[in-house]
Each structure stands twice: as structure tokens, then as C-alpha cells.
Amino acid sequence: MSYSRWLSSIWYTFWCSTEFPFRDDQIFEICAIKSFTYKQLKQDINGCLKIAYEIANNDLKDGCTKKQLKELKGYMKEFIKDVESDEEINEAELVKSTKETKLPLLMAQVKTEIGRNLLAQRLRGTKVDEDSEIKCGLKKEKCFFSNTGDMKCSDCSPL
């Protein structure tokens, strides 16, 4: 997704696709200047602006004005907002956070294909249907209940 193009700005900025579905790995590209990850921008947007300003003043023929820097900051903020509102990324983060905190997650909560794939990976290749619930707890990370109510787990005995 492009935020600005050279026709109306000195900046050509866009959200660069990555193979990683997580928020911190998303990339904001300032063409011919520098790229920053979501994490870098979120942690220190002013520091990133300073780096871009210094590079632009060294590399661009006419340099960069304060007004153009303010314009760039607006594009960075728009990128951050877009990353934070992206449904697939939010699902990937949900699956990741429930794994880290060992909270249960209903498969019905997962709406996107990428979320389902991450959840399936978490279950180590086990196919899960929409009504299944992942049970996380002591030695039960691989457990889930199927529609029939059968417990399937490689580590635990049936309940």
C-alpha cells in the first residue's frame, strides 16, 4: 500500500510486504532513503524521522524541509494505524499471545486463513474444526475437544 508518491511529494512511501504475519515485522519503506519496521516506528518515531531527515539531506538534491519532514511523519503514523487495524495481523498476534500466556482460544474466534494456519501450526499439524476449543494448561497444550467431545492429545489421557 502506498502512502505517498513522487508526483506530489519528495517522498515515495509504502507498506512493504513481508512473509511474516506479525506486527513488529511489518516494514515501512521510504524509497531511495530507508526502511523502518513497525516496531522501530512505534518505539521511536522521532528517532526514525531524524535518521530519514539526515539521509534525505545528504542524498536528495534539494534536501528536506521541516514541512516535508512533518508530511513524512504523517505517513509513518498512517502506516502504524494501518498495521494496528489489519485483521490478519491482529489474528496472528492473538494466536501468538494465547500461546505465550497459555490462554484458551476458540477456533471460532479465528476469522482469517492466516490465523487458522498459525493455530494449526501451534497444534503441530493437528486439524481443528470451527467448534473445537484449544485447552492450554499443564501438559495440555496439544489438547483439544472435537465436535464429538472426544479428547485427542498425545500427552494426556482422555478426561
Phi and psi in degrees as a GROMACS rama.xvg file:
@    title "Ramachandran Plot"
@    xaxis  label "Phi"
@    yaxis  label "Psi"
@TYPE xy
-93.0906  138.593  SER-2
-102.966  -28.8385  TYR-3
-155.119  154.705  SER-4
-129.915  160.966  ARG-5
-65.8537  -17.3237  TRP-6
-61.8461  -37.6501  LEU-7
-119.903  9.65541  SER-8
-156.196  159.771  SER-9
-78.523  -13.9627  ILE-10
-98.9843  138.718  TRP-11
-119.685  105.311  TYR-12
-121.312  144.966  THR-13
-159.896  160.963  PHE-14
-83.7904  114.531  TRP-15
-86.7581  129.243  CYS-16
-64.4916  143.128  SER-17
-129.446  161.418  THR-18
-82.2391  -6.07447  GLU-19
-98.7818  133.223  PHE-20
-88.2152  6.47093  PRO-21
-96.687  150.447  PHE-22
-55.2156  -50.1451  ARG-23
-63.6106  -19.1349  ASP-24
-91.1488  -4.76127  ASP-25
-72.3721  144.142  GLN-26
-118.473  131.139  ILE-27
-102.813  115.816  PHE-28
-102.118  129.616  GLU-29
-107.966  99.0701  ILE-30
-53.5223  134.071  CYS-31
68.8227  5.56011  ALA-32
-120.556  -72.4995  ILE-33
-169.63  158.514  LYS-34
-118.297  150.019  SER-35
-132.14  146.518  PHE-36
-82.8867  161.664  THR-37
-53.9484  -44.434  TYR-38
-59.708  -44.6134  LYS-39
-61.2558  -45.463  GLN-40
-66.3139  -41.1531  LEU-41
-66.9941  -38.6906  LYS-42
-76.4715  -35.2261  GLN-43
-156.011  71.4271  ASP-44
-61.888  -37.0987  ILE-45
-68.5835  -36.1196  ASN-46
-64.6805  -39.4379  GLY-47
-66.0693  -40.2201  CYS-48
-62.2379  -40.4165  LEU-49
-62.2884  -43.043  LYS-50
-62.4515  -47.1868  ILE-51
-61.7815  -40.6006  ALA-52
-61.8102  -45.2508  TYR-53
-64.8651  -43.4875  GLU-54
-65.1229  -45.4481  ILE-55
-60.5  -40.8482  ALA-56
-69.0196  -26.1117  ASN-57
-85.3947  -35.7219  ASN-58
-100.693  -28.7084  ASP-59
-88.606  141.06  LEU-60
-53.8468  -49.4511  LYS-61
-97.7855  5.38748  ASP-62
71.1524  -153.155  GLY-63
-142.532  130.967  CYS-64
-90.9101  167.526  THR-65
-62.676  -36.6798  LYS-66
-63.7505  -41.9101  LYS-67
-68.5397  -32.6671  GLN-68
-67.4434  -39.6228  LEU-69
-63.8875  -39.1158  LYS-70
-60.2027  -45.0733  GLU-71
-61.4473  -40.2537  LEU-72
-61.0247  -37.6223  LYS-73
-61.7798  -40.5618  GLY-74
-66.8451  -39.3015  TYR-75
-62.627  -43.6767  MET-76
-64.4604  -38.1365  LYS-77
-64.8575  -40.7235  GLU-78
-60.2314  -48.0638  PHE-79
-57.4025  -45.7344  ILE-80
-61.4746  -43.714  LYS-81
-64.5488  -42.771  ASP-82
-62.1511  -44.021  VAL-83
-68.8316  -21.5973  GLU-84
-102.913  1.4193  SER-85
-71.9411  123.184  ASP-86
-62.6266  -44.1178  GLU-87
-65.3076  -41.314  GLU-88
-66.1762  -41.7491  ILE-89
-61.8636  -38.2068  ASN-90
-67.7715  -41.9194  GLU-91
-60.0189  -41.9376  ALA-92
-66.0612  -37.0537  GLU-93
-63.1761  -47.8165  LEU-94
-62.2704  -43.324  VAL-95
-62.7297  -44.6138  LYS-96
-70.2599  -34.5252  SER-97
-71.0395  -28.1392  THR-98
-68.7367  -43.5343  LYS-99
-68.0571  -36.5404  GLU-100
-97.0388  -4.74015  THR-101
60.4614  33.9303  LYS-102
-84.568  149.396  LEU-103
-70.5989  151.685  PRO-104
-138.075  127.106  LEU-105
-82.8706  134.764  LEU-106
-59.7134  -30.7054  MET-107
-64.2771  -20.1919  ALA-108
-73.2562  -21.4489  GLN-109
-90.0464  113.512  VAL-110
-103.54  -19.7705  LYS-111
-108.506  158.576  THR-112
-62.1584  -39.8766  GLU-113
-65.3182  -37.1321  ILE-114
-64.268  -42.6643  GLY-115
-64.4641  -40.2467  ARG-116
-63.5575  -43.0851  ASN-117
-64.2587  -39.7281  LEU-118
-65.7304  -40.2863  LEU-119
-64.472  -39.228  ALA-120
-62.3196  -39.9352  GLN-121
-61.3798  -34.0927  ARG-122
-86.0675  11.287  LEU-123
56.6871  49.6214  ARG-124
86.8384  -0.66304  GLY-125
-74.1468  130.878  THR-126
-79.2054  132.257  LYS-127
-124.365  137.854  VAL-128
-98.226  175.85  ASP-129
-59.1001  -31.1653  GLU-130
-92.112  0.612288  ASP-131
-75.3995  150.106  SER-132
-123.182  132.471  GLU-133
-83.1735  128.064  ILE-134
-105.503  112.812  LYS-135
-107.526  137.441  CYS-136
174.561  -161.492  GLY-137
-60.0914  113.189  LEU-138
55.5416  25.8047  LYS-139
-124.034  22.3256  LYS-140
-63.704  -30.3841  GLU-141
-89.6547  0.555317  LYS-142
-81.107  148.871  CYS-143
-158.578  157.994  PHE-144
-100.743  132.241  PHE-145
-87.2449  177.55  SER-146
-58.386  -31.2501  ASN-147
-80.275  -8.2971  THR-148
89.7224  0.933889  GLY-149
-74.1521  139.012  ASP-150
-88.6139  129.022  MET-151
-124.513  119.59  LYS-152
-159.653  140.47  CYS-153
-85.256  -17.0438  SER-154
-105.784  -24.0246  ASP-155
-115.483  153.533  CYS-156
-84.316  158.863  SER-157
-59.5978  147.445  PRO-158
